Amino acid sequence: WHAAEFTTVDGLEHFPNIPSEETFTTPDPLRVDGHVSATLPLELYGSIISGIRVRFEGGRAVEIDAEQNADALRAACAKDDGGTRLGELALVDGGSRIGPLETVFYDTLIDENAASHIALGSGYSLGVTDPSDKARVNRSQVHIDFMIGSPELKVDGVTSAGEHVP
């Protein structure tokens, strides 16, 4: 898991995304199964995509649909083989400064601070330490964040001892 602070290759600490309300991780791109629905619309290359629904099997998005402009999202994900894999999972709690505004800014760097989200496409290797795991981080030309969080979403962490923690 990682948060807002990054370090450049020259050792400079910086915050590339301000505000930043998220804590994110790079998921295993081969181990996601199930479905997810977006809770907020997404602006992508000039298209507004709303009502996004994605179904995953074996780590790949096998169905990508939306109420509006689904073809734009499908086309972006089809840029390369990694575009339909999960690249990021980010948690944003209900106390964020952006979410309570109940405003969609149609700018992902702001909107991703409103709610928990996932991204299709490239993952971040910075939070992965094991070399064999680092080699498995998903690679893609795209990284498409969309919001899945809402007040109804409950997330539990599972400790190494198997304890579930809200």
Buried (B, 14 or more C-beta within 10 A) or exposed (E): EBEBEBEEEEEEEEEEBEEBBBBBBBBBBEEBEEEBEBBBBBBBEEBBBBBBBBBBEEBBBEEBEBEEBBEBBBBBBEEEEBBBBBBBBBBBEEEBEBBEEEEBBEEBEBBBBBBBBBBBBBBBBEBBEEEEEEEBBBBBEBBBBBBBBEEEEEEEEEEEEEEEEE
